[in-house]
């Protein structure tokens, strides 16, 4: 079995979450000398929640990756389950008593849109390549 599409998908997912964590940190703490270290709690909580839910939800199955509609549906369902877990985990890890609704909305919307575009786009590309 060729695992190249799964590796591409996982790599892209990691890039999306790194972009989210590092750009978010840079936006709220410009020129932070410890950007990477200070972004890690957000990055790790989101990566762990996402990969756990995505794996259980079959997001990385070969038959899902190569079908754009299935890829988008599975990704959407997995993200809507993983996002609240990640938000809550991050709040607990950072000893936050509340999760600002603005942060939750931007996080769910931005990361969700990027994941959907990436998964759907890769599925479309793989389907076109196979023809």
Backbone torsions as a table, in degrees:
resi	resn	phi	psi	omega
1	UNK	NA	134.3	179.4
2	UNK	-84.4	117.3	-178.6
3	UNK	-95.2	6.7	-177.7
4	UNK	-57.9	-46.3	178.4
5	UNK	-60.6	-39.4	178.4
6	UNK	-63.9	-42.4	179.1
7	UNK	-64.3	-39.8	176.9
8	UNK	-62.0	-44.7	-177.9
9	UNK	-64.4	-46.1	179.0
10	UNK	-62.4	-42.7	179.3
11	UNK	-62.1	-43.1	177.6
12	UNK	-64.1	-40.1	177.3
13	UNK	-61.3	-44.0	178.9
14	UNK	-61.6	-40.9	178.9
15	UNK	-62.9	-40.2	178.4
16	UNK	-61.4	-47.4	-178.4
17	UNK	-69.7	-33.8	175.9
18	UNK	-66.0	-44.2	176.8
19	UNK	-56.9	-49.1	-179.6
20	UNK	-58.3	-50.3	-175.7
21	UNK	-68.6	-45.8	-175.9
22	UNK	-73.9	-40.3	178.3
23	UNK	-70.1	-36.7	176.4
24	UNK	-62.4	-44.3	179.1
25	UNK	-64.6	-44.1	-179.5
26	UNK	-64.5	-34.8	178.7
27	UNK	-65.9	-40.4	-175.6
28	UNK	-92.8	-16.9	177.9
29	UNK	-142.6	73.0	-176.5
30	UNK	-55.6	140.7	177.4
31	UNK	57.1	34.3	177.0
32	UNK	-63.8	119.8	-179.5
33	UNK	-64.7	-23.3	179.7
34	UNK	-113.2	40.9	-175.3
35	UNK	-51.9	-50.1	-175.9
36	UNK	-63.9	-49.0	-179.1
37	UNK	-62.0	-43.0	-177.4
38	UNK	-74.3	-21.2	177.2
39	UNK	-87.2	-15.1	-176.3
40	UNK	-57.6	-43.1	179.4
41	UNK	-57.1	-42.1	178.2
42	UNK	-68.6	-49.0	-178.3
43	UNK	-57.8	-49.9	-175.6
44	UNK	-67.8	-40.8	179.5
45	UNK	-63.7	-39.2	179.6
46	UNK	-72.8	-40.4	177.7
47	UNK	-61.7	-46.7	-178.2
48	UNK	-63.2	-48.3	-179.9
49	UNK	-62.5	-45.8	-177.7
50	UNK	-63.0	-52.0	-175.5
51	UNK	-66.3	-33.7	177.7
52	UNK	-65.9	-50.0	-178.1
53	UNK	-69.3	-42.1	-179.2
54	UNK	-62.7	-40.6	178.9
55	UNK	-64.8	-47.8	179.2
56	UNK	-64.6	-31.3	-178.6
57	UNK	-85.5	2.4	177.1
58	UNK	74.0	19.8	-178.9
59	UNK	-61.5	-32.6	-175.5
60	UNK	-97.2	9.8	177.2
61	UNK	-68.1	140.6	-177.2
62	UNK	-57.6	-39.8	-178.8
63	UNK	-71.9	-18.4	176.9
64	UNK	-86.7	-44.3	-176.7
65	UNK	-57.4	-38.1	-174.5
66	UNK	-86.6	2.2	177.0
67	UNK	-118.8	103.7	-174.1
68	UNK	-51.1	-44.3	-178.3
69	UNK	-64.9	-45.9	178.9
70	UNK	-63.4	-39.3	-180.0
71	UNK	-62.5	-43.8	-179.1
72	UNK	-67.4	-44.5	-178.8
73	UNK	-63.4	-48.6	-179.6
74	UNK	-63.7	-39.7	179.5
75	UNK	-64.3	-44.4	179.6
76	UNK	-60.7	-48.2	-179.7
77	UNK	-61.8	-45.6	-179.3
78	UNK	-63.5	-41.5	-178.8
79	UNK	-67.1	-40.2	179.3
80	UNK	-66.6	-21.1	174.5
81	UNK	-88.9	-40.5	-175.6
82	UNK	-74.5	-36.3	-175.5
83	UNK	-57.8	-50.4	178.9
84	UNK	-62.9	-36.0	177.5
85	UNK	-62.8	-45.6	-179.9
86	UNK	-65.4	-43.0	179.4
87	UNK	-61.6	-44.8	179.4
88	UNK	-67.0	-43.0	178.7
89	UNK	-60.9	-42.6	178.8
90	UNK	-63.2	-44.0	179.4
91	UNK	-60.8	-43.2	179.0
92	UNK	-65.3	-46.5	-179.1
93	UNK	-60.2	-37.4	-178.7
94	UNK	-93.2	8.2	179.7
95	UNK	56.6	40.3	177.7
96	UNK	-90.7	137.1	-179.9
97	UNK	-88.7	-13.3	-179.6
98	UNK	-145.7	155.3	174.7
99	UNK	-112.6	110.6	-179.8
100	UNK	-57.4	133.8	-177.9
101	UNK	-61.6	-30.8	179.3
102	UNK	-64.2	-42.6	178.4
103	UNK	-64.0	-44.4	179.7
104	UNK	-62.3	-44.4	-178.3
105	UNK	-64.7	-46.3	179.5
106	UNK	-64.6	-43.1	-179.5
107	UNK	-61.8	-52.5	-177.7
108	UNK	-63.6	-43.0	-178.9
109	UNK	-69.7	-51.1	-176.1
110	UNK	-67.4	-55.0	-178.2
111	UNK	-64.0	-40.4	178.0
112	UNK	-59.6	-46.2	179.4
113	UNK	-62.0	-43.8	179.4
114	UNK	-63.5	-43.6	178.4
115	UNK	-63.1	-43.7	-179.4
116	UNK	-64.5	-43.3	177.6
117	UNK	-63.2	-43.7	-178.7
118	UNK	-65.8	-50.4	-177.5
119	UNK	-67.3	-44.3	178.4
120	UNK	-66.1	-41.7	179.4
121	UNK	-65.0	-42.3	178.4
122	UNK	-66.7	-42.3	177.1
123	UNK	-59.1	-44.2	178.2
124	UNK	-61.8	-45.9	-179.9
125	UNK	-62.0	-44.0	179.7
126	UNK	-65.8	-37.0	178.1
127	UNK	-65.7	-43.9	179.6
128	UNK	-65.3	-38.9	-179.2
129	UNK	-66.4	-33.1	-177.1
130	UNK	-74.3	-18.6	-177.4
131	UNK	-80.9	NA	NA
